[in-house]
Amino acid sequence: MKNARLPFFANDEGTTAVEYAVIAGLIFLVIIAAIQPIGAQLADIFTGAADGFKQN
């Protein structure tokens, strides 16, 4: 029975796909972290523009 499970654990073909998924996830997190401050600044700009239209 032990020898029957050995080829399953020796198979590492799916390892590359898992590594790419981890890298893609980390890149996604970095992009989200970089975009959040820009989004807050854009919200302030558009709020100011909307307030300018309300005053007229």
Secondary structure, DSSP 8 states (H G I E B T S, - for coil): -HHHHHHHHH--TTHHHHHHHHHHHHHHHHHHHHHHHHHHHHHHHHHHHHHHHHH-
